Amino acid sequence: MPENYEAFDLWMAVQTQWRAGGFGIIGLDYNTLYHEADRLEIDLSPCMMSKIKALEASTLRKAHAERDDNRSAETQGQSKG
């Protein structure tokens, strides 16, 4: 969809720029997002931010589900041993 090309380009530019803590990734580093948007000459309109936040939320849900599945598997493995 052509209306999403800029959002995709920006998303790809910030894919490695996550804030992380003791429980895994927390969210995108928005300082880097602003820098990359400026570098790519992409306007961070409310619509663009909504697209990026939707991608971020989807990625966080997947990452947290994988983390929780791994912890569950580790806990089950420990209780059998």
NUVEXDO-752537 format. One record per residue: residue in one letter; x, y, z of N, C-alpha, C in turn. Coordinates in nm, 4 decimals. Example, Ala and Ser with C-alpha at 12.3 -4.5 7.8 and 13.67 -1.06 7.14 Angstrom:
<nodes>
+----+----------+----------+----------+----------+----------+----------+----------+----------+----------+
! aa !      n.X !      n.Y !      n.Z !     ca.X !     ca.Y !     ca.Z !      c.X !      c.Y !      c.Z !
+----+----------+----------+----------+----------+----------+----------+----------+----------+----------+
!  a !   1.3190 !  -0.5690 !   0.7800 !   1.2300 !  -0.4500 !   0.7800 !   1.3200 !  -0.3300 !   0.7800 !
!  s !   1.2850 !  -0.2250 !   0.7080 !   1.3670 !  -0.1060 !   0.7140 !   1.2900 !   0.0030 !   0.7870 !
+----+----------+----------+----------+----------+----------+----------+----------+----------+----------+
</nodes>
This chain:
<nodes>
+----+----------+----------+----------+----------+----------+----------+----------+----------+----------+
! aa !      n.X !      n.Y !      n.Z !     ca.X !     ca.Y !     ca.Z !      c.X !      c.Y !      c.Z !
+----+----------+----------+----------+----------+----------+----------+----------+----------+----------+
!  m !   0.0842 !  -0.1171 !   0.0000 !   0.0000 !   0.0000 !   0.0000 !   0.0893 !   0.1242 !   0.0000 !
!  p !   0.0821 !   0.2024 !  -0.1009 !   0.1691 !   0.3189 !  -0.1143 !   0.1636 !   0.4163 !   0.0036 !
!  e !   0.0481 !   0.4279 !   0.0672 !   0.0360 !   0.5219 !   0.1789 !   0.1161 !   0.4782 !   0.3015 !
!  n !   0.1670 !   0.3554 !   0.2990 !   0.2458 !   0.3053 !   0.4116 !   0.3955 !   0.2962 !   0.3836 !
!  y !   0.4392 !   0.3355 !   0.2652 !   0.5813 !   0.3240 !   0.2298 !   0.6712 !   0.4017 !   0.3254 !
!  e !   0.6337 !   0.5260 !   0.3552 !   0.7179 !   0.6057 !   0.4442 !   0.7222 !   0.5451 !   0.5844 !
!  a !   0.6092 !   0.4974 !   0.6335 !   0.6067 !   0.4351 !   0.7661 !   0.6957 !   0.3116 !   0.7670 !
!  f !   0.6908 !   0.2339 !   0.6607 !   0.7752 !   0.1146 !   0.6519 !   0.9232 !   0.1528 !   0.6474 !
!  d !   0.9576 !   0.2533 !   0.5677 !   1.0971 !   0.2979 !   0.5609 !   1.1470 !   0.3439 !   0.6966 !
!  l !   1.0660 !   0.4206 !   0.7665 !   1.1055 !   0.4683 !   0.8987 !   1.1159 !   0.3521 !   0.9971 !
!  w !   1.0193 !   0.2622 !   0.9923 !   1.0208 !   0.1451 !   1.0799 !   1.1479 !   0.0624 !   1.0596 !
!  m !   1.1847 !   0.0406 !   0.9353 !   1.3052 !  -0.0370 !   0.9065 !   1.4310 !   0.0347 !   0.9563 !
!  a !   1.4293 !   0.1670 !   0.9549 !   1.5458 !   0.2443 !   0.9998 !   1.5650 !   0.2389 !   1.1508 !
!  v !   1.4585 !   0.2104 !   1.2256 !   1.4703 !   0.2111 !   1.3725 !   1.4554 !   0.0725 !   1.4348 !
!  q !   1.4544 !  -0.0308 !   1.3551 !   1.4330 !  -0.1668 !   1.4058 !   1.5306 !  -0.2111 !   1.5143 !
!  t !   1.6500 !  -0.1585 !   1.5146 !   1.7485 !  -0.2008 !   1.6149 !   1.7545 !  -0.1040 !   1.7321 !
!  q !   1.6636 !  -0.0091 !   1.7372 !   1.6704 !   0.0975 !   1.8375 !   1.5627 !   0.0814 !   1.9456 !
!  w !   1.5777 !  -0.0219 !   2.0258 !   1.4806 !  -0.0505 !   2.1312 !   1.5367 !  -0.0143 !   2.2674 !
!  r !   1.4512 !   0.0347 !   2.3542 !   1.4851 !   0.0525 !   2.4954 !   1.4581 !  -0.0809 !   2.5622 !
!  a !   1.5491 !  -0.1211 !   2.6490 !   1.5347 !  -0.2510 !   2.7152 !   1.5623 !  -0.2379 !   2.8637 !
!  g !   1.5059 !  -0.3303 !   2.9391 !   1.5262 !  -0.3362 !   3.0826 !   1.5415 !  -0.4806 !   3.1258 !
!  g !   1.5279 !  -0.5032 !   3.2520 !   1.5454 !  -0.6366 !   3.3071 !   1.4446 !  -0.7394 !   3.2583 !
!  f !   1.3345 !  -0.6923 !   3.2040 !   1.2304 !  -0.7835 !   3.1567 !   1.2200 !  -0.7864 !   3.0049 !
!  g !   1.3212 !  -0.7369 !   2.9364 !   1.3208 !  -0.7381 !   2.7904 !   1.2980 !  -0.6002 !   2.7323 !
!  i !   1.2522 !  -0.5969 !   2.6082 !   1.2336 !  -0.4674 !   2.5426 !   1.1119 !  -0.3955 !   2.6003 !
!  i !   1.1252 !  -0.2636 !   2.6097 !   1.0216 !  -0.1795 !   2.6689 !   0.9490 !  -0.0998 !   2.5621 !
!  g !   1.0243 !  -0.0502 !   2.4645 !   0.9658 !   0.0296 !   2.3582 !   1.0750 !   0.0883 !   2.2716 !
!  l !   1.0342 !   0.1546 !   2.1657 !   1.1300 !   0.2179 !   2.0755 !   1.2003 !   0.3332 !   2.1441 !
!  d !   1.3221 !   0.3596 !   2.1008 !   1.3945 !   0.4786 !   2.1437 !   1.3444 !   0.5926 !   2.0550 !
!  y !   1.2570 !   0.6746 !   2.1090 !   1.1938 !   0.7788 !   2.0283 !   1.2910 !   0.8892 !   1.9891 !
!  n !   1.3990 !   0.9093 !   2.0646 !   1.5002 !   1.0056 !   2.0215 !   1.5563 !   0.9635 !   1.8862 !
!  t !   1.5832 !   0.8358 !   1.8714 !   1.6339 !   0.7845 !   1.7440 !   1.5264 !   0.7930 !   1.6358 !
!  l !   1.4029 !   0.7649 !   1.6717 !   1.2933 !   0.7745 !   1.5752 !   1.2859 !   0.9154 !   1.5173 !
!  y !   1.2920 !   1.0169 !   1.6036 !   1.2859 !   1.1559 !   1.5563 !   1.4050 !   1.1880 !   1.4666 !
!  h !   1.5224 !   1.1422 !   1.5060 !   1.6430 !   1.1658 !   1.4265 !   1.6311 !   1.1011 !   1.2879 !
!  e !   1.5883 !   0.9761 !   1.2856 !   1.5767 !   0.9048 !   1.1579 !   1.4675 !   0.9653 !   1.0699 !
!  a !   1.3586 !   1.0076 !   1.1297 !   1.2524 !   1.0717 !   1.0509 !   1.3064 !   1.1993 !   0.9864 !
!  d !   1.3820 !   1.2759 !   1.0624 !   1.4415 !   1.3977 !   1.0091 !   1.5400 !   1.3645 !   0.8966 !
!  r !   1.6244 !   1.2650 !   0.9189 !   1.7238 !   1.2244 !   0.8200 !   1.6566 !   1.1778 !   0.6902 !
!  l !   1.5468 !   1.1048 !   0.7038 !   1.4752 !   1.0521 !   0.5868 !   1.3740 !   1.1525 !   0.5298 !
!  e !   1.3647 !   1.2687 !   0.5944 !   1.2701 !   1.3724 !   0.5539 !   1.1262 !   1.3220 !   0.5554 !
!  i !   1.0935 !   1.2533 !   0.6642 !   0.9580 !   1.2014 !   0.6844 !   0.8903 !   1.2850 !   0.7921 !
!  d !   0.7743 !   1.3376 !   0.7602 !   0.6964 !   1.4185 !   0.8535 !   0.6323 !   1.3276 !   0.9580 !
!  l !   0.6587 !   1.3567 !   1.0848 !   0.5984 !   1.2768 !   1.1925 !   0.4608 !   1.3331 !   1.2286 !
!  s !   0.3721 !   1.3240 !   1.1340 !   0.2340 !   1.3679 !   1.1547 !   0.1660 !   1.2735 !   1.2543 !
!  p !   0.0521 !   1.3126 !   1.3090 !  -0.0208 !   1.2209 !   1.3967 !  -0.0514 !   1.0867 !   1.3296 !
!  c !  -0.0819 !   1.0898 !   1.2010 !  -0.1090 !   0.9652 !   1.1275 !   0.0160 !   0.8778 !   1.1217 !
!  m !   0.1311 !   0.9370 !   1.0929 !   0.2564 !   0.8609 !   1.0867 !   0.2898 !   0.8026 !   1.2245 !
!  m !   0.2724 !   0.8817 !   1.3283 !   0.3015 !   0.8320 !   1.4632 !   0.2071 !   0.7168 !   1.4994 !
!  s !   0.0834 !   0.7230 !   1.4563 !  -0.0104 !   0.6131 !   1.4822 !   0.0358 !   0.4844 !   1.4155 !
!  k !   0.0866 !   0.4962 !   1.2934 !   0.1360 !   0.3783 !   1.2220 !   0.2569 !   0.3189 !   1.2933 !
!  i !   0.3505 !   0.4046 !   1.3340 !   0.4711 !   0.3569 !   1.4028 !   0.4339 !   0.2949 !   1.5372 !
!  k !   0.3442 !   0.3581 !   1.6100 !   0.3033 !   0.3043 !   1.7408 !   0.2299 !   0.1717 !   1.7267 !
!  a !   0.1548 !   0.1543 !   1.6188 !   0.0875 !   0.0258 !   1.5949 !   0.1909 !  -0.0836 !   1.5694 !
!  l !   0.2929 !  -0.0522 !   1.4903 !   0.3998 !  -0.1488 !   1.4647 !   0.4768 !  -0.1804 !   1.5926 !
!  e !   0.5030 !  -0.0776 !   1.6712 !   0.5726 !  -0.0965 !   1.7982 !   0.4919 !  -0.1856 !   1.8921 !
!  a !   0.3634 !  -0.1588 !   1.9045 !   0.2771 !  -0.2374 !   1.9935 !   0.2716 !  -0.3832 !   1.9501 !
!  s !   0.2621 !  -0.4064 !   1.8214 !   0.2585 !  -0.5426 !   1.7700 !   0.3892 !  -0.6158 !   1.8008 !
!  t !   0.5002 !  -0.5480 !   1.7808 !   0.6312 !  -0.6083 !   1.8091 !   0.6465 !  -0.6374 !   1.9577 !
!  l !   0.6033 !  -0.5452 !   2.0416 !   0.6121 !  -0.5662 !   2.1872 !   0.5264 !  -0.6844 !   2.2318 !
!  r !   0.4042 !  -0.6949 !   2.1783 !   0.3176 !  -0.8082 !   2.2138 !   0.3855 !  -0.9400 !   2.1785 !
!  k !   0.4420 !  -0.9472 !   2.0593 !   0.5083 !  -1.0700 !   2.0162 !   0.6303 !  -1.0997 !   2.1025 !
!  a !   0.7122 !  -0.9998 !   2.1278 !   0.8334 !  -1.0202 !   2.2084 !   0.7986 !  -1.0627 !   2.3505 !
!  h !   0.6982 !  -1.0007 !   2.4090 !   0.6597 !  -1.0354 !   2.5459 !   0.5965 !  -1.1743 !   2.5526 !
!  a !   0.5211 !  -1.2120 !   2.4510 !   0.4632 !  -1.3470 !   2.4473 !   0.5744 !  -1.4511 !   2.4373 !
!  e !   0.6732 !  -1.4255 !   2.3528 !   0.7865 !  -1.5188 !   2.3400 !   0.8635 !  -1.5280 !   2.4715 !
!  r !   0.8856 !  -1.4129 !   2.5361 !   0.9553 !  -1.4112 !   2.6650 !   0.8781 !  -1.4936 !   2.7680 !
!  d !   0.7478 !  -1.4731 !   2.7735 !   0.6658 !  -1.5446 !   2.8708 !   0.6628 !  -1.6942 !   2.8419 !
!  d !   0.6568 !  -1.7315 !   2.7144 !   0.6608 !  -1.8735 !   2.6770 !   0.7926 !  -1.9365 !   2.7188 !
!  n !   0.9021 !  -1.8655 !   2.6974 !   1.0339 !  -1.9173 !   2.7360 !   1.0454 !  -1.9338 !   2.8867 !
!  r !   0.9946 !  -1.8364 !   2.9603 !   0.9988 !  -1.8462 !   3.1067 !   0.9133 !  -1.9621 !   3.1562 !
!  s !   0.7987 !  -1.9804 !   3.0933 !   0.7111 !  -2.0903 !   3.1316 !   0.7794 !  -2.2237 !   3.1063 !
!  a !   0.8434 !  -2.2361 !   2.9911 !   0.9148 !  -2.3609 !   2.9576 !   1.0290 !  -2.3850 !   3.0556 !
!  e !   1.1008 !  -2.2786 !   3.0936 !   1.2106 !  -2.2931 !   3.1887 !   1.1576 !  -2.3371 !   3.3249 !
!  t !   1.0482 !  -2.2780 !   3.3676 !   0.9885 !  -2.3129 !   3.4970 !   0.9409 !  -2.4571 !   3.4971 !
!  q !   0.8799 !  -2.5016 !   3.3885 !   0.8323 !  -2.6393 !   3.3799 !   0.9508 !  -2.7359 !   3.3807 !
!  g !   1.0578 !  -2.6991 !   3.3150 !   1.1773 !  -2.7837 !   3.3119 !   1.2422 !  -2.7934 !   3.4480 !
!  q !   1.2406 !  -2.6874 !   3.5250 !   1.2992 !  -2.6880 !   3.6588 !   1.2157 !  -2.7714 !   3.7551 !
!  s !   1.0833 !  -2.7668 !   3.7407 !   0.9979 !  -2.8416 !   3.8334 !   1.0054 !  -2.9927 !   3.8089 !
!  k !   1.0485 !  -3.0350 !   3.6893 !   1.0608 !  -3.1777 !   3.6607 !   1.1930 !  -3.2334 !   3.7125 !
!  g !   1.2930 !  -3.1464 !   3.7275 !   1.4275 !  -3.1907 !   3.7620 !   1.4461 !  -3.2058 !   3.9054 !
+----+----------+----------+----------+----------+----------+----------+----------+----------+----------+
</nodes>
